[in-house]
Amino acid sequence: MKIQFRKFSTIFWLATIVLTIVLLMSAVPGLFTGYDPIKQDMTALLRAPYKEHIFGTDNLGRDVFSRVVYSARLDLFIGFFAMIVPAVFGTLIGTLSGYYGGKADAVLMRILDIFTAFPTMVLVIAIVALMGSGIKNLFWAIWLVGWREYAKLVRSEVVVIKNQDYIAAARTLGYSDLRIMFRHILPNVLSTIVVYAITDIMMCMLMGASLSFLGLGVPTPTPEWGAIIADGKNYMMTAWWIIAFPGIMLAFTGISISIVGNGLSGALIDRRNG
């Protein structure tokens, strides 16, 4: 059954347009601005939005619009790259655990239950604080924590699917465990993984921006939405635009990813059920 795109709502298409613009910003930022995002201009400090600088300038005279545009590349990179490693590792662990079961599965689930008791953001902050700030350690922190949800999600799906009649037929035909897991079970779990992964991109972006805001993520003067907001927090009353525009971009991007993910979720579920 093919996905019926005409069934998507107007909000879905609006979110898709917003997301497409953000993707273009990340791919070719030069199409949107000609300003250098890290170049300082001491003659144009804290300028309100006007013709030459439509998002105004910050406390160092840097063009806020160019910094917001160039931030899209890094923030989307953080969101995707921080998601992909836990998704692959967690899916592998969840598949093996759910398929074979036994004591190893029980031990893994108890370990996951213990770690799930701690909020993800708290664990990520604690790990980065121990390892030191920087984008490399940011990735390691998210990777070490993020695979838990994928493992639990995939395991629960595999436990149900492995008892289906067609899996029993595959065993009767003498198929190996690897073939059953990766050719007969995993494809039926893939839609669930994709839907969660899309939402996880948004969560990884927010975690990256939050850590940068706290001074534990992307180092200055690299343009990143959370870091820009951190730079402008001391000027909230006099230069609101420094934090307003990157905040709006981060919110719109996150909401757009969530809406597109929910739309694709319904389409993939309909396709699987069909």
C-alpha positions in Angstrom: 0.0 0.0 0.0 1.4 3.3 -1.1 1.4 6.4 1.2 -1.5 8.7 0.3 0.1 12.1 0.6 -3.2 13.9 -0.1 -4.4 12.7 3.3 -1.8 14.9 5.1 -3.2 18.0 6.8 -2.4 21.6 6.0 -0.4 21.9 9.2 1.7 19.0 8.0 2.6 20.8 4.8 3.3 24.1 6.5 5.6 22.3 8.9 7.3 20.6 5.9 7.8 24.0 4.2 9.4 25.4 7.4 11.6 22.3 7.7 12.6 22.6 4.1 13.7 26.2 4.6 15.7 25.2 7.7 17.4 22.4 5.7 18.3 24.9 2.9 19.7 27.2 5.5 21.9 24.4 6.8 23.0 23.3 3.3 23.6 26.7 1.6 23.6 29.5 4.2 25.2 31.8 1.7 21.9 32.0 -0.2 20.3 33.7 2.8 22.9 36.0 4.1 26.2 37.6 3.0 27.4 38.4 6.5 30.1 36.5 8.3 28.5 35.1 11.5 31.6 35.5 13.6 32.8 38.9 12.3 32.6 41.7 14.9 31.7 45.3 14.2 32.4 47.6 17.1 30.6 50.4 15.3 27.3 48.5 15.4 26.9 47.2 18.9 23.4 46.1 20.0 21.6 47.6 17.0 17.9 46.9 16.9 16.6 45.2 13.7 16.8 47.5 10.7 17.4 47.4 7.0 21.0 46.2 6.9 20.7 43.8 9.9 17.1 42.5 9.8 17.6 40.6 13.1 19.8 43.3 14.6 23.3 42.9 16.0 24.6 41.5 19.3 26.9 42.9 22.0 29.9 42.4 19.7 28.3 43.8 16.6 27.8 40.5 14.9 24.8 40.1 12.6 22.2 38.0 14.5 20.5 36.9 11.3 23.6 35.4 9.8 24.4 33.7 13.2 20.9 32.2 13.3 21.1 31.0 9.7 24.6 29.4 10.1 23.4 27.8 13.4 20.9 25.7 11.5 23.7 23.5 10.0 25.2 22.7 13.4 22.0 22.2 15.2 20.6 19.8 12.6 23.9 18.0 12.6 23.8 17.6 16.3 20.2 16.4 16.2 20.8 13.8 13.5 24.3 12.5 14.5 23.3 12.3 18.2 20.3 10.3 17.2 21.7 7.8 14.7 24.3 6.0 16.9 21.8 5.3 19.8 19.2 4.3 17.2 21.4 1.7 15.6 22.9 0.4 18.9 19.6 0.4 20.8 17.8 -1.4 17.9 20.4 -4.1 17.8 20.3 -4.7 21.6 16.5 -4.6 21.6 16.3 -7.0 18.8 18.7 -9.6 20.3 17.2 -9.2 23.8 13.6 -9.5 22.6 14.3 -12.5 20.3 16.3 -14.6 22.6 14.8 -13.6 26.0 16.1 -15.6 29.0 18.2 -14.4 31.8 20.2 -11.9 29.7 17.0 -10.2 28.6 15.8 -10.0 32.3 19.1 -8.5 33.4 19.1 -5.9 30.6 15.6 -4.9 31.4 16.4 -4.4 35.1 19.5 -2.3 34.2 17.3 -0.2 31.8 14.7 0.3 34.5 17.4 1.6 36.9 18.7 4.1 34.4 15.2 5.1 33.2 14.6 6.3 36.8 16.9 9.2 36.1 15.8 11.9 33.7 17.7 11.9 30.4 18.8 15.5 30.6 20.1 15.1 34.1 22.3 12.1 33.1 23.6 14.0 30.0 24.5 17.0 32.0 26.2 14.9 34.6 28.3 13.0 32.0 29.3 16.2 30.1 30.2 17.8 33.4 32.5 14.8 34.2 34.0 14.6 30.7 34.3 18.3 30.1 32.5 20.7 27.8 32.7 20.5 24.0 30.7 19.1 21.1 32.6 15.7 21.1 31.7 15.1 24.7 28.2 16.3 24.1 27.8 13.5 21.5 29.3 10.9 23.8 26.9 11.9 26.6 23.8 11.6 24.4 25.1 8.3 22.9 25.7 6.7 26.3 22.1 7.6 27.5 20.0 7.7 24.3 20.1 4.0 23.3 17.9 3.0 26.3 14.6 4.1 24.7 15.3 2.4 21.4 16.3 -0.8 23.1 13.1 -0.9 25.2 10.9 0.1 22.3 12.3 -2.5 19.9 12.4 -5.2 22.4 8.7 -4.8 23.2 7.8 -5.0 19.5 10.1 -8.0 18.9 8.6 -10.0 21.8 5.2 -9.7 20.1 6.3 -10.3 16.5 8.5 -13.4 17.2 5.4 -15.3 18.3 3.5 -14.7 15.0 2.7 -17.6 12.7 4.9 -16.5 9.9 7.9 -16.5 12.3 7.1 -20.1 13.3 6.9 -21.0 9.6 10.3 -19.4 9.0 11.8 -21.6 11.8 10.1 -24.7 10.3 11.8 -23.9 7.0 15.1 -23.9 8.8 15.9 -20.2 8.5 18.8 -19.0 10.7 18.1 -16.8 13.7 19.9 -13.9 12.0 17.8 -14.2 8.9 14.6 -14.3 10.9 15.6 -11.3 13.0 16.9 -9.0 10.3 14.8 -10.1 7.3 11.4 -11.0 8.9 11.2 -9.2 12.3 13.2 -6.0 12.0 11.4 -4.7 8.8 8.1 -4.9 10.7 9.6 -2.8 13.5 11.2 -0.3 11.2 8.2 2.1 11.0 8.1 2.4 14.8 11.9 3.1 14.9 11.7 5.7 12.2 8.8 7.5 13.9 10.6 7.6 17.2 13.9 8.6 15.6 12.3 11.6 13.9 11.1 12.9 17.3 14.4 12.0 18.9 16.2 14.4 16.4 14.2 17.2 17.9 15.0 16.1 21.5 18.7 15.8 20.7 18.6 19.4 19.2 17.0 20.7 22.3 19.6 18.9 24.5 22.4 20.3 22.4 21.0 23.8 22.6 20.4 23.4 26.4 24.0 22.3 27.0 25.3 25.1 24.9 23.2 27.6 26.9 24.8 26.2 30.1 28.3 26.5 28.6 28.7 22.8 28.3 28.1 22.3 24.6 29.3 24.2 21.5 32.2 26.6 22.4 32.0 30.3 21.4 32.1 32.0 18.9 30.7 29.1 16.9 27.1 30.0 15.9 24.6 27.7 17.6 21.0 28.6 18.7 21.5 27.8 22.4 24.9 29.6 22.5 23.4 32.7 20.9 20.6 32.7 23.5 23.2 32.4 26.2 25.2 35.3 24.8 22.0 37.5 24.8 20.6 36.5 28.2 22.3 39.5 29.9 20.7 41.9 27.4 17.1 40.6 27.6 15.7 44.0 28.6 17.7 46.2 26.2 18.4 43.9 23.2 15.5 41.4 23.2 16.2 40.4 19.5 19.4 38.5 20.4 17.5 35.8 22.2 14.1 36.1 20.5 15.1 35.1 17.0 17.2 32.0 17.7 14.6 31.0 20.3 11.9 31.3 17.6 13.9 29.3 15.1 14.6 26.6 17.6 11.0 26.4 18.6 9.7 26.4 15.0 12.2 23.8 13.9 11.4 21.5 16.8 7.6 21.9 16.3 8.0 21.3 12.6 10.0 18.1 13.1 7.4 16.9 15.6 4.5 17.6 13.2 6.2 15.9 10.3 7.1 13.0 12.5 3.5 12.6 13.7 2.2 12.8 10.1 4.7 10.2 8.8 3.8 8.0 11.8 0.2 7.8 10.8 1.1 7.2 7.2 3.6 4.4 8.1 1.1 2.7 10.5 -1.6 2.9 7.8 0.8 1.4 5.3 1.8 -1.4 7.6 -1.8 -2.3 8.6 -2.8 -2.1 5.0 
